[in-house]
């Protein structure tokens, strides 16, 4: 779906992005992860030509985006910002409807689509005629997501979309993000510096440092098959919790009544802790988890 070949961006002598290549499959969520200044946001902005690359090629659905008009390209790509990017003097309804109006949709189609997204994102229709500053941070971020999704683009770019939210709101929106059917049909590239967020939301993670890609892989691959010392040390501080979140019952070859094989070890643990009658199941799960880790060390 998205293919990046030898992409680079230089600002004078500084190589913000230094000859990187990666692929993103259709309906996959790829997370660009790294510390501030590693080149992840610059990479994201080159994908919709907010920043023009110094060299390299970018293909979306087999089309070279550098051969397209930037304005046309961007209408087919949803874009979500950390500060939501809403126009303060537009109502919520007007903010969401911007792209459909540019695409010359008729009013009934726009109204139907806006109402549909408000419902899916748990926003009341009463918000249609209010302004962004009248909403909470979490509500504003949902509106920003609705605006990015309203024209049903196949690709969604997200630049630190939840970075400005408090932890409680962020956890709730993460759960909504994973459950939203609209997003399951998108090819998503998300930028974040939050390791837990990357491991929770990403199908694959592209770990960057100093304008280069250090390793690309699934969360489990980065944890159990790190490419080098940098990857190991980057994840070390939160390793145990990341392992719990990344592995599923299927991975550790453990079957527990009432739980699905694709549930993470973390989510199962939380439920087992609530139910004091399941102490044996909790012990079995922990035993399976540590056996899995032992097997990985001996591979």
N, C-alpha and C positions, 0 to 999 in steps of 0.2 A: 504493500500500500504506500509506504513512505520509504524512500531510499536516499541516503546521503552519501556522497562520494567525495572524499578528499576535500572536505569543506574547511575553509580557513577565513579568519577575519583579523587583519592587522590594523592597528592604530599607530601609525608611524613605525617605530621599531618594536612596539609591543605586540606580541602574537596572542590576542585574546582567545582565539580559537585556532588550533594548530594542526591542520590536516587530519580531520577526523572523518570516520566513515561508520555508518550503522544503518540497520534496517528496522522497520516497525511493521509488523504484520497487520492485516485488516482486523479490526475489532480488538486489538491489543492495547493495553495501557503501558506505555514506556515512561519511566521516571528518570529525568536527568537530575542526579544527586551530586552534591558537593558543597564545599564551603564558599563563602562570598569571594568573587573574583576568579572562580575556576573556569568560567566561560559558558556556564549552562544557560543563562538568560540570553546572552548574545547568540548562542546557537538557536534557541527557540525563536528569537526575533528574525533570524535569517530565514526561517521556514515560512514566514508570511511576508517577508521582504520589508519589514519595518527597519531592518538593517541589511544593506547589500553586502554580500560576501566579497572578500578579496579574490578568492578562487574557489573552485569546486563546483559540484552539481547537486541539485536537489530535485528528486522526482516524486510527485504525488500522483498515484494511480497511473504510473508510466508516462506522465507528462512532465517535461522539464519546466519548473515554475519560473525559471529565469527568462523563458521565452514568452511568458504571459504578462499581460498588463497587471500591475500590482493591485489596482482597485478591483478588477474582476476576480483575481486570485483570492483576495481577502473576503469577498462575499461568500465564498464557498468554504471558509474556514472559521470555526467559532473560536473566540479568543476571550479568556477570562484572566483578569488582573488581580493582584493582591488587594489593591484598594478599590476594587470592583469597577472603577472607571465609569460610573454612572454620571450622566449629565445632571447637575444639581437643579437646573431650572426647568427640567422636563419632569412630568409626572412619571410614576412607575410604568403605567400603561404606555406612555410615549417612549420611554427608554427601551422597553422590550420590543416595540414595534418598528424601531429604526430601520433594520435591515429589510424586513418584508416590504416596507414602504419604498425603499430604494429599488427593490425587485419588482415594484408595481403590482403587488398583490391587491386584490379587492378587499374592501373593508370587512366584509363578513368573514372571509378566510382569515384575516389578521385577528379579528376578535375571537374566533373559535380557537386558533392556535395559542393565543396569549392566555385565554381562560384555561385551556388544557394544561399548559405548563405551570400555571399558578397552582392548580390542584395537585399536580404531581410533585411539586416542590413545597407543598404544605404552606402555601401563602393564601390568605383570604382575598377574595375579589374586592373587598373594601379598600385594599391598598392601591387599586388601579389609579385613583385620582389624588393620591398623596405624593409627597416629594421624598427623595432619598433620605434627607436629614431627619425625617420623621420615623424612620425605621431603625431597628437595632443593627449591629454589625452583621450578625448572622442572617438577618432578613435581607440586608443589602447584598450580601454575597449570593444568596439564592436568586435575587433579581438579576445580578450579573450573569449567573449561570443560565437563567431563563433567556436572557438576551442573546447569549452565545448559541443557544440551542434552537431558537425560535424558527430559523429558516431551514432547520434539519440538515446542517452541514455534515459531511461524512467524517471530517477531521476536526478535532478540538485541541487547541493549544491552551495550556493553563500555566500561568506564571505566578508561583507562590500563592495559589488561590485562597488558601486558608491561613496564611501567615499572620494576618492581623487579628485573628480571632482568639478568644480565651480558650483554655484547654477543654472546658466543659462543652462549649458551643462547638468547638472543633471536632470533638469525639462524636457528637450527635450528627454533624454534617457529614463526617466520614462514613457513618453507618448509612445515611441517606444516599450518599454518593454510590456506595457499593450496591445498593438495592435498586437504584433508579434504572428502569428499563431503557430509557432514552440513551443512557451512557453505555449500556451493554452493546449498542449497535454502532458505537463510534470508535474510530481509531484515535487514541488520545496520547499526547505527549505532555507531561507535566514536569515543571521545574520545582524543586524544593531543596531546602537545606536540612529539613527535618527527617532524620533517619527513620524514626518510627512511622511517620507518614508514608515515606517511600516504600517501606516494607509492607505496610498495611494495604496500600492502594495499587501498587505496581505489579503487573504480570512479570515484567523484567525491569531491571535497574541498570542504568548507564552511569557508572561512577566516574566523575571527572576530577582532574587536578591540573592546575596551571595550563588550561587550554587543551589538555589531552584527555582521551578516554583511557582510564586505567584498566577497567574491566566492565564487561557487559554480561549479564546473566540473570537468572531467576534469583529471588531472595535467598533460597537455599544454596544455590551455587556460590554466591558471594560469601555466605557464611561458612560453608563446609569445604569449598574448593577455591579459596582465595588465590588470586594470581600472584600476589607478592606481599611484602611486609606492609606496604601502604594500606592495602585493603584490610588486612588483619587488624592493624592498629586503628583504622578509621571506625571499625565496627566494635572494637573490643569493649568499650565502656558500657554498651547496651547489649552485649552479645546474648546473654541468657534470655532476656525478654524477647529479643528478635528471633531467637530460635523457637521459642514457644509460639510466636505469632506466625512464623513461616511454615512450620511443619503441621501437617494434618494427620488425622487418625490413619488415613490410608498410607501416609509416608512411614509412620512408625509401626505399621502392621498391627493395629489395635482396633478391635471391634467393641463398642460399648452400646448397650441397649438405650435407645432414645436419642442417639446422636448419629449424624450423617458422616460418612467417610471423608467428605471434603471439609468438615469443620476443623478449624485450627486447634492445636493443642491448647492454646491460650483460652479460646472461647469455651472449650470443654472444661478446662480447669475452673474457670469462673463459675460455671453452672454446678460443678461437683462440690465446690466449696460452700455454696449456698445450701445444698442438700446434705446435711450431716449423716444421712443414712447411706451415703455412697462412698464412705472412706476406703472400702476395698477397691472400688473402681478407680479411685484417685491413685492409690498405690500401684495398681496395675498399669495405669497410664504413665506414671513417672518411671516405672521400671522399663516400659517399652521405649519411652523417650530416651533414657540414658543408654539403653542397648543400641538404639539407632546411632547415637553419637559415637559409641565405641566402635561400631562397624565402619563409620565414616573415617575414623582415625586410622584404621587398619587397611583401608583401600589404597 
